[in-house]
């Protein structure tokens, strides 16, 4: 049964912006602060905030003689606005990059597993029952001991080159399946974090830090202007003439859903010392994308990318750096994911290492050490020294 698609909502970004702009100046400031990750608090708003702040001279009992905002007060409010705006927008960008990277990594691992399945079936004539058994046991298999045992058998000559690649490709098939499942689980967690990030307004204590007013006054203004915004938005929706659309039940939640659909503005991130050198970071990101990064290192590396720092980083930033995630997205964009490229990578990765020939071993053997001449023996004896009997000393 095909689910019935819900009719589109009437709410748009332009409608939200127009309703906010029509509010009184205090209401505009309050809504723009609440929606700081989507709207900018303008210089005019900052001047109003500075003028609206309680004057400490009045609290101390002294009557102020000059009500002109000072440059220091304007700078304080501007710095606080920039701090919270950067934090919220970086979190939105980070969670989006995280979800996008995990989604594409999961798709990439599934593509590798699909191509390995085709090669096993067509080139090595593996039966469907055997492939189903490999798929069923992919979650519990331990690839590292299996590969070590396979390489030991290859070095001992107990297995042919074709059988080696068959078994090695089977292990790789299971590894790609397991990694795809791990990425999908991580994607579910990251998606929940992203939904929380894009629907979270600026908190009351953060607004109070920017505005500089008491918590009681802030709470009263928030209730007043948020209620006014929702009423005006409801009135604007009711006056719309779209017969096929329905008004959302939760206008505040729908506001965040509509605003979150906007394109994300990419921040300018600089290298902060992750993995000690930028070339080492790029190499590790490339290995992560191609699936050659060892699993014991993959978890720690992904965590360091998400957090923006790790024990391998020599520098840090006040907020999380997105340089690693941005570079990961770039590598994923530039990667050749055609079936031919994936097949070539899988066959190269699972091929047996060539054994050195016997003649090559004889040629590459080190030449026998030359005997020391009488002069060289005398020089060594002088360095060692002699005991009382004239024999070389064994102290050295």
C-alpha positions as CSV (number, residue, x, y, z in Angstrom):
1,X,0.0,0.0,0.0
2,X,1.5,3.3,-1.0
3,X,1.5,6.0,1.8
4,X,-0.5,9.1,1.1
5,X,1.8,12.1,0.7
6,X,1.0,14.9,3.1
7,X,0.2,18.2,1.4
8,X,2.9,20.9,1.4
9,X,3.0,23.4,4.1
10,X,2.2,27.1,3.4
11,X,5.0,28.3,5.6
12,X,8.0,29.8,3.7
13,X,11.2,31.5,4.6
14,X,9.9,34.8,3.2
15,X,6.8,34.6,5.3
16,X,8.8,34.0,8.5
17,X,11.1,36.9,7.7
18,X,8.3,39.2,6.9
19,X,6.5,38.4,10.2
20,X,9.6,39.0,12.2
21,X,10.4,42.3,10.4
22,X,6.8,43.5,11.2
23,X,7.3,43.0,15.0
24,X,8.3,45.9,17.3
25,X,12.0,46.4,17.7
26,X,12.2,44.5,20.9
27,X,10.3,41.6,19.4
28,X,12.6,41.6,16.3
29,X,15.6,41.5,18.5
30,X,14.2,38.6,20.6
31,X,13.2,36.5,17.6
32,X,16.5,37.1,15.8
33,X,18.4,36.0,18.9
34,X,16.2,32.9,19.3
35,X,16.8,32.1,15.7
36,X,20.5,33.2,15.7
37,X,21.7,30.3,13.6
38,X,19.4,31.3,10.8
39,X,19.1,35.1,11.2
40,X,21.6,37.9,11.8
41,X,21.3,40.4,14.6
42,X,22.0,43.6,12.8
43,X,24.0,46.6,14.0
44,X,20.8,48.5,14.6
45,X,19.7,45.6,16.9
46,X,23.0,45.8,18.7
47,X,22.5,49.5,19.4
48,X,19.1,48.8,20.8
49,X,20.5,46.1,23.0
50,X,23.2,48.4,24.4
51,X,20.7,51.2,25.0
52,X,18.3,48.8,26.6
53,X,20.7,47.3,29.1
54,X,20.4,48.3,32.8
55,X,22.9,51.1,33.6
56,X,25.1,50.1,36.5
57,X,25.3,53.7,37.6
58,X,21.5,53.8,38.2
59,X,21.8,50.6,40.3
60,X,24.6,52.3,42.3
61,X,22.4,55.3,43.0
62,X,24.1,57.7,40.6
63,X,22.1,59.5,37.9
64,X,23.7,59.0,34.4
65,X,24.5,62.1,32.6
66,X,25.2,60.6,29.1
67,X,23.1,58.0,27.5
68,X,25.2,57.6,24.3
69,X,26.3,54.0,23.8
70,X,30.1,53.6,24.2
71,X,32.3,51.8,21.8
72,X,33.3,49.3,24.5
73,X,29.7,48.4,25.2
74,X,28.9,47.9,21.5
75,X,32.0,45.8,21.1
76,X,31.1,43.6,24.1
77,X,27.6,42.9,22.7
78,X,29.0,42.3,19.1
79,X,31.6,39.9,20.4
80,X,29.0,37.9,22.3
81,X,26.7,37.8,19.3
82,X,29.6,36.6,17.1
83,X,30.5,33.9,19.6
84,X,27.1,32.3,19.9
85,X,26.4,32.7,16.2
86,X,29.6,31.0,15.3
87,X,29.0,28.2,17.8
88,X,25.5,27.5,16.5
89,X,26.3,27.7,12.8
90,X,29.4,25.6,13.1
91,X,27.4,22.9,15.0
92,X,24.8,22.9,12.2
93,X,27.5,22.7,9.6
94,X,29.4,20.0,11.5
95,X,26.3,17.8,11.9
96,X,25.4,18.1,8.3
97,X,28.9,17.3,7.1
98,X,29.0,14.4,9.5
99,X,25.7,12.9,8.2
100,X,26.6,13.5,4.6
101,X,30.1,11.8,5.0
102,X,28.7,8.8,6.9
103,X,25.9,8.4,4.4
104,X,28.3,8.4,1.5
105,X,30.8,6.2,3.3
106,X,28.1,3.6,3.9
107,X,27.1,3.8,0.2
108,X,30.7,3.4,-0.8
109,X,31.2,0.3,1.4
110,X,28.0,-1.2,0.0
111,X,29.3,-0.5,-3.5
112,X,32.5,-2.3,-2.7
113,X,30.6,-5.3,-1.2
114,X,28.3,-5.4,-4.3
115,X,31.3,-5.5,-6.7
116,X,33.1,-8.1,-4.5
117,X,29.9,-10.2,-4.7
118,X,29.8,-10.0,-8.5
119,X,33.5,-10.9,-8.8
120,X,33.2,-13.9,-6.5
121,X,30.1,-15.1,-8.4
122,X,31.3,-14.5,-12.0
123,X,35.1,-14.8,-11.9
124,X,35.5,-17.5,-9.1
125,X,32.2,-19.2,-9.6
126,X,31.2,-19.1,-6.0
127,X,27.7,-20.5,-5.4
128,X,24.8,-18.4,-4.2
129,X,24.6,-20.5,-1.0
130,X,28.2,-19.8,-0.2
131,X,27.8,-16.1,-0.8
132,X,24.7,-16.1,1.5
133,X,26.7,-17.9,4.2
134,X,29.5,-15.3,3.9
135,X,26.9,-12.5,4.1
136,X,25.3,-14.0,7.2
137,X,28.6,-14.5,9.0
138,X,30.0,-11.0,8.1
139,X,29.1,-9.5,11.5
140,X,31.0,-12.1,13.6
141,X,34.1,-12.8,11.4
142,X,37.5,-11.6,12.6
143,X,39.4,-10.5,9.4
144,X,42.8,-9.8,10.9
145,X,43.5,-13.4,12.2
146,X,42.0,-14.9,9.0
147,X,44.3,-12.7,6.8
148,X,47.4,-13.6,8.9
149,X,46.6,-17.3,8.6
150,X,46.0,-17.0,4.9
151,X,49.3,-15.2,4.4
152,X,51.1,-17.9,6.4
153,X,49.7,-20.6,4.2
154,X,50.7,-18.6,1.1
155,X,54.3,-18.2,2.3
156,X,54.5,-21.9,3.2
157,X,53.2,-22.8,-0.3
158,X,50.1,-24.6,0.9
159,X,47.7,-22.7,-1.3
160,X,47.6,-21.6,-4.9
161,X,47.5,-18.0,-6.0
162,X,43.9,-18.3,-7.3
163,X,42.7,-19.9,-4.0
164,X,44.5,-17.2,-2.1
165,X,42.7,-14.4,-3.9
166,X,39.4,-16.2,-3.6
167,X,39.7,-16.5,0.2
168,X,41.1,-13.0,0.5
169,X,38.3,-11.5,-1.6
170,X,35.8,-13.4,0.6
171,X,37.3,-11.8,3.7
172,X,37.2,-8.4,2.0
173,X,33.5,-8.9,1.0
174,X,32.6,-9.6,4.7
175,X,34.7,-6.6,5.9
176,X,32.9,-4.2,3.5
177,X,29.5,-5.5,4.6
178,X,30.3,-5.1,8.3
179,X,31.7,-1.6,7.8
180,X,28.6,-0.6,5.8
181,X,26.4,-1.7,8.7
182,X,28.6,0.2,11.2
183,X,28.4,3.4,9.1
184,X,24.6,3.1,8.9
185,X,24.3,2.8,12.7
186,X,26.6,5.8,13.2
187,X,24.5,7.7,10.6
188,X,21.3,7.1,12.7
189,X,23.0,8.6,15.7
190,X,24.4,11.5,13.8
191,X,21.0,12.2,12.2
192,X,19.4,12.4,15.6
193,X,22.1,14.9,16.7
194,X,21.6,16.9,13.6
195,X,17.8,17.1,14.1
196,X,18.4,18.3,17.7
197,X,21.0,20.9,16.4
198,X,18.8,22.4,13.7
199,X,15.7,22.7,16.0
200,X,17.4,24.2,19.1
201,X,17.0,28.0,19.6
202,X,19.5,30.1,21.5
203,X,19.1,29.3,25.2
204,X,17.8,31.8,27.8
205,X,21.1,32.1,29.6
206,X,22.9,32.7,26.3
207,X,20.4,35.4,25.3
208,X,20.8,37.0,28.7
209,X,24.6,37.0,28.2
210,X,24.2,38.9,24.9
211,X,21.4,41.2,26.0
212,X,22.6,41.8,29.6
213,X,19.1,41.9,31.2
214,X,17.8,40.0,34.3
215,X,16.4,36.5,33.8
216,X,12.9,37.6,34.9
217,X,12.7,40.4,32.4
218,X,14.1,38.1,29.7
219,X,11.5,35.4,30.4
220,X,8.6,37.9,30.3
221,X,9.8,39.4,27.0
222,X,10.3,36.0,25.5
223,X,6.8,34.8,26.3
224,X,5.3,38.0,25.0
225,X,7.1,38.3,21.7
226,X,7.1,34.6,20.9
227,X,3.3,34.5,21.4
228,X,2.9,37.6,19.2
229,X,5.1,36.0,16.5
230,X,3.1,32.8,16.5
231,X,-0.2,34.7,16.4
232,X,0.9,36.9,13.5
233,X,2.3,33.9,11.6
234,X,-1.0,32.0,12.1
235,X,-2.9,35.1,10.7
236,X,-0.5,35.3,7.7
237,X,-1.1,31.6,7.0
238,X,-4.9,31.9,7.2
239,X,-4.9,34.8,4.8
240,X,-3.0,32.7,2.2
241,X,-5.0,31.5,-0.7
242,X,-3.5,28.0,-1.3
243,X,-6.3,25.5,-1.2
244,X,-4.0,22.4,-1.5
245,X,-1.9,23.2,1.5
246,X,-2.6,22.9,5.2
247,X,-1.3,24.9,8.1
248,X,1.1,23.1,10.4
249,X,-0.1,22.3,13.9
250,X,3.2,23.4,15.6
251,X,4.2,26.6,14.0
252,X,7.4,27.0,16.2
253,X,8.6,23.5,15.2
254,X,7.7,24.1,11.6
255,X,9.6,27.4,11.7
256,X,12.9,25.5,12.4
257,X,12.0,22.8,9.8
258,X,11.6,25.5,7.0
259,X,14.7,27.4,8.0
260,X,16.8,24.3,8.2
261,X,16.1,23.5,4.6
262,X,18.2,26.5,3.5
263,X,21.7,25.7,2.1
264,X,24.4,25.6,4.7
265,X,27.1,28.3,4.5
266,X,30.5,26.7,4.5
267,X,32.9,28.1,7.1
268,X,36.5,28.9,6.4
269,X,38.5,26.3,8.3
270,X,42.3,26.1,8.6
271,X,44.5,23.2,9.4
272,X,44.9,22.9,13.1
273,X,47.6,20.2,13.4
274,X,45.3,17.1,13.3
275,X,47.5,14.0,12.7
276,X,50.5,16.3,13.1
277,X,50.9,17.2,9.4
278,X,48.4,18.1,6.7
279,X,49.8,15.5,4.3
280,X,49.4,12.7,6.9
281,X,45.8,13.8,7.5
282,X,45.1,13.7,3.7
283,X,46.7,10.2,3.5
284,X,44.6,9.0,6.4
285,X,41.4,10.4,5.0
286,X,42.1,8.8,1.6
287,X,42.7,5.4,3.4
288,X,39.4,5.9,5.2
289,X,37.5,6.6,2.0
290,X,39.0,3.6,0.2
291,X,38.5,1.3,3.2
292,X,42.1,0.5,3.8
293,X,42.4,2.1,7.2
294,X,42.7,-0.5,9.9
295,X,39.5,-0.9,11.9
296,X,41.3,-0.4,15.2
297,X,42.4,3.1,14.1
298,X,39.2,4.0,12.2
299,X,37.0,4.6,15.3
300,X,39.5,7.0,16.9
301,X,40.2,8.8,13.6
302,X,36.5,9.4,12.9
303,X,36.0,10.6,16.5
304,X,38.8,13.1,16.1
305,X,37.3,14.3,12.8
306,X,33.9,14.9,14.5
307,X,35.4,16.6,17.6
308,X,37.8,18.7,15.5
309,X,40.8,17.7,17.7
310,X,42.5,14.6,19.1
311,X,45.6,13.6,21.0
312,X,47.5,13.8,17.7
313,X,46.6,17.5,17.2
314,X,49.2,20.1,18.2
315,X,47.0,23.1,17.9
316,X,43.4,23.7,18.9
317,X,40.6,26.3,18.4
318,X,38.0,27.6,20.8
319,X,35.3,25.8,18.8
320,X,35.5,22.6,16.9
321,X,37.4,22.8,13.7
322,X,35.8,21.5,10.6
323,X,38.9,21.2,8.4
324,X,39.0,17.4,8.6
325,X,35.3,16.9,7.7
326,X,35.6,19.4,4.8
327,X,38.6,17.6,3.4
328,X,36.8,14.3,3.8
329,X,33.9,15.7,1.7
330,X,36.3,16.9,-0.9
331,X,38.0,13.5,-1.2
332,X,34.6,11.8,-1.5
333,X,33.6,14.3,-4.3
334,X,36.8,13.6,-6.3
335,X,36.8,9.8,-5.9
336,X,36.2,7.6,-8.9
337,X,33.4,5.2,-7.9
338,X,32.8,3.6,-11.2
339,X,32.5,-0.2,-11.2
340,X,35.7,-0.6,-13.2
341,X,37.7,1.5,-10.6
342,X,36.2,-0.5,-7.7
343,X,36.9,-3.8,-9.4
344,X,40.5,-2.8,-10.0
345,X,41.0,-1.7,-6.4
346,X,39.5,-4.9,-5.0
347,X,41.6,-7.2,-7.3
348,X,44.8,-5.3,-6.5
349,X,44.0,-5.3,-2.7
350,X,43.3,-9.0,-2.6
351,X,46.1,-10.2,-4.9
352,X,48.8,-12.4,-3.4
353,X,52.2,-10.9,-2.8
354,X,54.7,-12.3,-5.3
355,X,57.3,-14.7,-3.9
356,X,60.9,-13.9,-4.5
357,X,62.7,-16.4,-6.8
358,X,65.6,-18.6,-5.5
359,X,68.1,-17.0,-7.9
360,X,67.0,-13.6,-6.8
361,X,67.6,-14.6,-3.2
362,X,71.1,-15.7,-4.0
363,X,71.9,-12.5,-5.9
364,X,70.4,-10.3,-3.2
365,X,72.3,-12.1,-0.4
366,X,74.9,-10.0,1.4
367,X,78.5,-10.5,0.3
368,X,80.6,-12.4,2.9
369,X,82.5,-10.1,5.3
370,X,86.1,-9.4,4.2
371,X,89.0,-10.6,6.5
372,X,90.8,-7.9,8.4
373,X,94.4,-7.0,7.4
374,X,97.3,-7.0,9.9
375,X,97.2,-3.2,10.0
376,X,93.4,-3.2,10.8
377,X,93.9,-5.8,13.5
378,X,96.7,-3.7,15.0
379,X,94.5,-0.6,15.0
380,X,91.6,-2.5,16.7
381,X,94.0,-3.8,19.3
382,X,95.3,-0.3,20.1
383,X,91.7,0.8,20.7
384,X,90.9,-2.2,22.9
385,X,94.1,-2.2,24.9
386,X,96.0,-5.2,26.2
387,X,96.2,-6.9,29.6
388,X,99.4,-7.6,31.5
389,X,100.0,-10.8,29.6
390,X,99.9,-9.0,26.2
391,X,96.6,-10.6,25.3
392,X,93.8,-8.3,23.9
393,X,91.5,-7.1,26.7
394,X,87.9,-8.2,26.7
395,X,86.6,-5.2,28.7
396,X,85.1,-3.6,25.5
